[in-house]
Amino acid sequence: MSTGPSKEDLEQYWQNSRQYFDELARHYQTADPEYYRKFIKPFYDNPFRSTYTAPGQTKSTGGGARFLVMMIAVAVMGIAGAGVYFFLSAGDPITKKLEQFTEPDEKMTQRELKAPENKKVDPVEPKEETPAEELSDDDLFILGAKHISEKKYDEAVFELRKIKPGSKRYKEAQQLIESVKYLKKMGK
């Protein structure tokens, strides 16, 4: 049978008189190692047992457990936030418009049907004509920038020239057109 204080007494010493508990632990560690391993050592081995007890409380607040729960909550919120971000970014209307107009179309456009065979087509016009009335100036700017990144400079200039003067993107479009001229000259 146990030769020392009961589990309840040890719990009370752990909570209210840590110094006395530590003295008991040192004594029983040498005097009765089996009692020490069975009753006292679990207090030191448990990381979820708080070493601090607020005044007026009789039980431990479980500082380690609270920390673990907070870390799990932060991880769940982070994963949920990333999921919401990716879910909402997939429905971007500009992305959908770009996909719609940049996919290869098997049908011939009206302009290609009307052009006579002996007439030389202006190389500045793109192979696929995008309906300008459906695209805003921001969309045209993005489409022009996309063509520049693909090194389709003539198509980029064609799209950027559709941006109307007075638009917030007009100056930027003119700068990109100048950049395209430089890129063509340098052969990049």
Residue pairs with C-beta under 8 A, 6 or more apart in sequence:
2 35
2 38
2 39
3 32
3 35
4 10
4 24
4 28
4 32
4 35
4 39
5 13
5 24
7 39
10 21
10 24
10 39
10 40
10 43
12 58
13 20
13 21
13 24
14 21
14 43
14 49
14 60
15 53
15 57
15 58
15 59
15 60
16 53
18 51
21 43
24 40
25 36
25 40
25 43
25 44
28 35
28 36
28 39
28 40
29 36
29 40
43 49
46 64
47 64
48 62
48 63
48 64
48 65
48 68
49 60
49 62
49 64
50 60
50 61
50 62
50 63
50 64
51 63
52 61
52 63
53 59
53 60
53 61
54 61
94 138
94 139
94 142
97 134
97 135
97 139
98 139
98 142
98 143
98 146
101 128
101 130
101 135
101 143
102 143
102 146
104 128
105 128
109 128
109 129
111 125
111 129
115 121
123 154
124 154
124 157
124 158
125 154
125 158
126 147
126 152
126 154
126 155
126 158
126 159
127 155
130 143
130 159
132 140
132 162
135 143
135 162
137 163
137 164
137 167
137 168
137 169
137 170
138 169
140 159
140 160
140 162
140 163
140 169
140 173
141 160
141 163
141 169
141 172
141 173
141 176
143 159
144 156
144 157
144 159
144 160
144 173
144 176
145 156
145 176
146 156
147 153
147 155
147 156
147 159
148 156
148 176
148 179
148 180
148 183
151 188
153 180
153 183
153 184
156 176
156 180
157 177
157 180
160 173
160 174
160 176
160 177
160 180
161 173
161 177
163 169
163 170
163 173
164 170
167 173
